[in-house]
Amino acid sequence: ESQSKVKFTRHAHTTTQLDFELKRLGWSVISSLVSEPECPGKIVKHDVIRILLSYLNPDGDPIVRQWPSNLLASLQVQALSALYQIAPRLPEAFGAAKGPSIVLSFLRSVRDDVLRSSALRLVSRVVRLLDFTRQLWKESTIPLMLTFLGNSSSTMQRDAAVIL
């Protein structure tokens, strides 16, 4: 067990293909298990929300900035998908990790339609949780959502309308 832990730790902070596959698999498993009774506590304990958000924050972890852009985009889609499952079950932890602000900043900066759509989908899911609506308005969300209403696919338009 300790030998496998060393291998895992060594690859958890690299940008190798093995680390890429490990993250995708791990985040997918976490997304699938979040509804299990013991999982939310472990997600909070191991700071999974902050780790996922670090892949959306350009000023975050320096390791994240070292990923090749195509692999980073894939990890960002996976992180957004995991957060889509996790945030509604742990809204306080998502808010404490500055999730709404980070996702909105990401949404403002990203130009890829798949990433934009995934981020909009997440925001539309969490907008009504706790006091995120007030926080989103403080972040000048209305002009951003209006750009999606006029210049996007029907799915992004629908998500922007839900947010507004």
N, C-alpha and C positions, 0 to 999 in steps of 0.2 A: 504493500500500500504506500509506504513512504517513497519508494522509487517512482511509482506512477504519479505521486503528488509533485515530485521534483520535475518530472517531464512536463506535467500540466503547467506548473508555475513558469518554467522556462519558456514555454510557447505562448503563455497568456499575454505576454507583453512584447510580442514581436509582430512583424507584418509578413510572416511566412504563410504559405498556402495552408499548412496545417493549422495555424492560428485562425486563419480565415474560416476554414471548415468547422473548427471547434466552436467559434463564436456563433456561426449560423445555426449549427446543430443545438448548442446550448440554449440560445435565445428562443429557438423554436420549441424546445422541450419546456422551458419556463413558461412560454405562452400557453402551451397545452395544459400545464399543470396548475396554473394560477387559481383555478376554481377549487382545487383540493384544499381542505381545511388548514393543513400545516404550511402550505406554500406561501401565502402572503407574509407571514411572520419572517420567513427565511429570506424573502425578497427584500424586505426592509432591513433585516439584520445584515445582509451582505451587500447592501447599497446598490442593488441591481438597477434601480431606476436612474440613479446618477450615472452609472456606467453606460446605460443605454443612451441617456441624454448627452453624454460626452461625445458621442458619434455625430450629434447634430449641432454641436457647439464649436465653431471654428476657432474660438479662443481657448478651448479646453485642452485636453491631454495632448502633449506633443507627439505621442505615438500615433494618435489618430491622424495627424497631419502628414504622417509618413506613408500612409497607405496609397497605392496607385489609385487614380481617380475612379476607374471602373470597379475595383474591389470595394472602395469606400462607398460608392453609390449603392452597391448591393448590400453592404452592411447597414447603411442608413435606411434602406427599405425594410430590412429585417428588424432594425431597432424600432422603427415607427410601427411596424406590425405588432411587435411585442408590447410596446407601450399602449397600443390600441386595446389590447387585452388586459393589461395590468392597471392602467390609470383609473378606470371606473371602479375597480375593486379596492384600490388604495389611493383615493383622491387626496387625502391629507399628505401622504408621502410624496405624491406627484407634485403637489403644490409647494411643499417644503423644499423640494429639489429644484424649484423654479421652472418646472416643466412647461407651463403655458408660455412664459416669456421666451424660453429657449426654442420651443417649437415655432413660435411666431417669428422670432429672429431668423430661424432657419428658413421658414416659408418666404420671408422677404428676400433672402439672399440666393436661394436656389433657383436655377432656371430649367432644370429637368422636369418634364411634365409628370413622369412617374413619381418622382420624389415630392413634387408639389401636391399631387393628388393624394398621396399617402399622408402627408402632413395635414392637408385640409380635412381629410377623413378623421384623423385623430382629434383635431381641434373641434370638429363638429360633434364628436362623441363626448368630449369633456366640457364643452362650453357651459352646460347647465349644472355642473357639479360644484358643490360648495359655493364659494363666491368668485369662481373663475370668470363669470360674465363681467363683473365689475373690473377685474384685473385685465381682461381682454380689451375692454373699452379704454382703460388707461393706456394701453399699448397702441392706441390709434389704429384699431383693427378695422374700422369702417372703411377708410379709403383703400386698404389692402383688399378687403372682401369685394368692394365695388370693382376693382380691376379684374377679379376672377369672374364676376357676373358678366362682364362684357367681352372678355377675351379668352375664354377657356372652353374646354369640353363640357358637355352637358352634365357629367358627373361632378366636375369641379364647380360648375355653376350651382348645382343642387346643394353641395356641401357648403358653399359660401352663403347661400340663401338661408340654410339652417343656422349657420353661425350668426347671421344678422338677425 
